[in-house]
């Protein structure tokens, strides 16, 4: 009897570990191993034949230095574009999520459905569609030109604005959904209580709604900023030779130049910079819901 | 060009084929157990490696997997070949950027693993690279009697004398294309590319040979004797113009839609593409710049991992029949790789036979030069230096 009790207790102790085992194995195989191999590659030196180079691991930090010094423009540009795209997403998504959560009533599901609908079309096709919309001879350019709102290049396609617009458009859904979820969780009685305490609409918003929606703002910002800074499709299709982002450089280094150590070092730089930014951002916003 | 979701889909499709083959061979094993080895062995003979099929002399059987550039095929051509040969063709337009294609296949090819293609069409420099690495099978001439129709200059080409490992598929000119409504004037020289009027409306090829060749010629240098100095001089000019904002994009084959839409006024272009685009937009013009242009040749090659060498040779032989080839040329609008095509072309498409960009007169051909074969080190050095300007 006593033995059975012990083994039961032992079993309940290892049960949680058994339950996370599949996820751990998944992370180990599909995240840690590739990450290790990427890190190792970024510190390697390629030599041997021209088209089938051999990689030799030798703690070559020079890859990082040259990656950073050669491509600092692209790195800075990527984070600049991603920051603007995140801010634009937040500005556009907040009122929308607010309306869906508090004002839409029985149309809530319909509006949510409409928000998600465009994303049934693949990313690539949607981006290519923007090329037609923003074409130099298209009606958008003509309309903006007639009211004098065109950027200095006199066109929209192949400008920074097109790339930032594409990034915002393609990733905004990842801002809308978390924002909606966090706004939806807010108890309307809290807003009513603030009104009972003679709060104006503005003060209810800044003192009650905004602080309570912070987890959504934070999650949404990260979900937009991280993929946007590594994106290369938008810069490729909507940009020009002067809007190259770090994702384009990494792609070209891996697939055309085939300098794997340089490409790996750039990927690590991108990842570490994002990680640092994310940690600082979450600290600044001071929410414990995510980290 | 970047890897697209389509590449991903192609990858999935390839996986399905290999899975089918896996199931197929599993079935063959089961059959061997059930009804004895001799019958099963004869059933699975199609799965044998190239060495077994290379020497086969009867008619080709089974499936042929072809990788080609997009829009490089005539309507009904594959169906006609299938009917004539009894072979099944699995035709894929998955070859868009030579360097990206090489990046995808080099690991499996180095390990001698199937790359999902029994025959692939590629530019000369890539063919030479694969041949140098020992990754191409020799084409058995006795299975390609129509090889006698090949243009003598291509047969003797220094990249592959006697064409043992490569069979030219289509040739063409690399020149300039322009949209006359956008430019408002004729374009005749490379200097026209740098006209401030076309700022941000010029596209260049990201490929070293196609992109830099005509620029080197405009600087008084030759592509037949390239040196680090002459290539660097051309790269410097491109960098200067890029920094000025003159160049909108560096492209592969994807300049065509921008040119047709009017986003690009002047582009480096392939003659065949422009002839095709002119059908919809008569304002598009192709021109060989005064200082000269370059030629390109795309070649059919058989990777040493082919699953059906015999079928690949049957395909090459079919393509090299003048009346079949005329249909291909009339659709693709390239410069023919077979000699004396005028009669057959006139039968299929008299307009094509009279088009100077399909049947170029001597004065045009004299201005168009082919690049000298580059050593691996040269090719890599030039390509890396140009890639640093084109965005990476």
Interface residues (C-beta under 8 A of the other chain):
Chain A: X49 X50 X51 X52 X70 X122 X123 X124 X131 X132 X135 X136 X137 X153 X154 X155 X157 X158 X232 X233 X236 X240 X241 X242 X244 X248 X249 X251 X252 X253 X254 X255 X256 X257 X258 X259
Chain B: X1 X2 X3 X4 X5 X6 X97 X99 X100 X102 X103 X106 X110 X129 X133 X200 X201 X206 X242 X245 X247 X248 X249 X250 X257 X261 X262 X263 X376 X377 X379 X380 X383 X384 X387 X388 X390 X391 X392
